[in-house]
């Protein structure tokens, strides 16, 4: 049981490049989400998914796309990277929407992205 | 909207000192409250949680009590260790919402010196 895995761990992009951050979980969790962590701002929700085929926007969705074709995977796409997207990105998952308010979210180890 | 406010760090303590990290929240409903911890180079881990007023969450010697009257969820530990050095995040989850969104505070860095 690997939990939540993220790849890559580190990435450097040039402005305008595109890339996909990968996230996978092996716990059969319904709910998955992406956060970005910036100094002095805590974690902010980018996008989330309540199940395969269903996604929605969080607090800071601009510049990011997501899809959820399987329960296990939830990739985050940057179509045209900007320096403002330099951040640490965390993927998280949790089990059961009916216990949404009390359920534990499990976080991946993060991807540190630098956009030059 | 809902929000979480934490005391700014860094907090620097000597080993075996007492710890309090303040957290207050603003919410329209009746949120669940969480403390997450992030050790250097790692992702966040749930430390403890409380789902209703007057509940006390506890884990690894840390405690926090859900105080509805003061809208607070302060994290406490009686005797910190060097291994407790980490960033601590207070968070809330909206009980009335249909999704499992967490709203985080800005985090408090704790550095414990031997």
Interface residues (C-beta under 8 A of the other chain):
Chain A: X4 X31 X33 X35 X40 X41 X42 X43 X44 X45 X48 X50 X56 X58 X90 X92 X94 X97 X100 X101 X102 X103 X104 X105 X107 X108 X109 X110
Chain B: X4 X31 X32 X36 X41 X42 X43 X44 X45 X46 X49 X51 X89 X93 X94 X95 X97 X98 X99 X100 X101 X102 X104 X105 X106 X107
